[in-house]
């Protein structure tokens, strides 16, 4: 009998142990694994960051008379050319037609001007013999104004003719006005020229400029000028660079600064950083710890111990916080809501809510 009682007690103990192990296993399977951090003091810095590129500060638009057809391109984007070197050529036949039209226009204006002068002289002569000389005077003034307008048209047309003839005399080729690098080719072979550039030519004599476009919330704090850092590599960093700021229509900010440093050349890329302001806060957490409950309403989950059926267990508790500032991936909170000893949840492998069991490990 005693032996049976002992066996029964042993079996009961084993069953209870198995039950406890099973309960713990089931409980552990449903517990969220979380990473936690403690609040701490931190400096929240506001900065604007952007990727930039080095370009020549001055570019020359190279163009020719409108209405010509580009027949050949002698330079491509990125080519370095010398002053007086041929950049492109225009079609000789189209050029000759343009010269002919300009010549006819000049001759026609000469005839029109001569006719207008003769008419004006006749009007003056008629008015001198007419008692109503007031009307004749007005007519003569109008004729003089018309003559002046025609003479202006004639000068403009003659200028066009002279440029077309000069282009023909140069073999239809347009030459580089100065040495430099071809930045862009805007008119391919076969296209018709207009008042716009056929290509643009950088002018190294005017120096280099860093250009960058920044977006993001902190750009609203930029003024018309800012001081920043330009980093090309770990070995080439320019400090205290003064940028001028211009606003884009899409809300971005264009930063540009003149640069003159050894090792910096056109086409290099760089990282631009402009530090705006910074403040020290006593209570800071990573932004991942914040949960937005509504407009300007935030909360943080903290891990607390409580006694449960299986002993001491960890649970999540939601704490409402006031956000004072954000930056550098951190949020500054108003003092009082959290203590330095509390563990705030920054990551979890499951969605958690108030009162849920969790298992915490330091982040």
Number of C-alpha atoms within 10 A of each C-alpha: 6 7 8 9 10 11 12 12 12 12 12 12 12 12 12 12 12 12 12 13 12 12 13 12 12 11 12 14 10 12 18 20 18 21 19 22 21 20 20 14 13 16 15 20 17 20 19 20 20 19 16 25 19 21 22 24 20 16 19 17 16 18 18 22 18 13 14 23 22 23 17 15 19 13 18 15 14 15 13 14 22 14 11 12 16 18 22 24 22 26 18 18 11 14 20 15 12 20 19 14 13 20 17 14 17 21 13 13 19 15 12 16 19 13 13 17 17 12 14 21 14 13 17 18 12 13 18 13 9 12 10 10 14 11 13 19 15 11 15 20 14 12 18 15 11 16 19 12 12 17 16 13 15 20 13 13 19 17 14 19 22 15 15 22 18 12 19 17 10 13 13 20 23 20 18 19 18 17 17 22 22 22 21 19 17 13 19 16 13 13 15 16 20 15 10 14 17 22 23 20 28 26 20 17 12 12 16 22 22 26 23 22 19 21 16 12 11 14 21 13 11 18 11 10 14 18 15 21 19 23 18 18 10 6 7 14 13 15 12 11 19 17 22 18 19 16 17 12 7 7 12 16 22 19 24 23 22 19 20 12 11 7 8 15 17 17 13 13 20 21 16 24 20 22 15 16 10 12 11 12 18 14 22 25 23 19 15 13 20 21 15 11 10 8 6 9 13 17 19 22 24 23 21 17 12 10 9 9 6 10 7 10 14 19 22 25 19 18 14 16 20 16 18 13 16 17 16 12 11 19 23 27 20 16 15 9 13 20 13 13 10 15 22 31 28 21 17 15 10 12 8 19 12 12 14 15 23 24 17 23 12 12 12
